[in-house]
């Protein structure tokens, strides 16, 4: 039986009155779609996050791991601008709470030096970094430090031992550019999430990067997320790798 792992999921911030119901609906959707595990972070409603803000989010993820044992795997979200607090938080989440990775958003571009200590610690701990990314054709005013695949490739060349995940190839913007920008950095994985359902995305990514570097993700676009992989013109063995085997291999790196 194949293991299906959503490498990019989010639980809901507790400032929402319906967070408990919304979290339950996420697990129910995963049940209906045959998704066994979800790698989850919680993001704050406003950015940039304060240390108190990201510590609170991660504590709620740890609680969700207890509420949904075996279903929710935790990503530790931090703002690298508070580097001492961020590094302490990552160690606590990974070493004490059993989180499986780190989530970085748009407070800084991933190739800025402030991010380097995060990458060095992730490499030491043998956990991946899921980096929010996109390559739109316009300047995103509320995300002036948005990373794209080119920035992630630069970071990967600086830290070839790091395990990096470029988020949501289908999250909007130029997905062909994104795929091409990652051709020569084998330590970067590409997640398939996002609401865009253009034909041929998965096939092109598999052809240019190899199926071993593709990770199934939804980023809350659940039916589109699973559908684009299930319907891709690939073999069943290739789909199994994307849907779970590749992420399982990453998780085994830490043991």
Helices and strands as residue ranges (DSSP letters): E 5-10, H 19-33, E 37-41, H 51-67, E 72-77, H 83-91, I 92-96, E 101-104, G 113-115, H 116-125, E 128-131, G 141-143, H 149-158, E 164-166, H 175-181, E 188-191, H 201-209, G 211-213, E 214-215, H 222-230, H 236-240, I 241-245, H 246-254
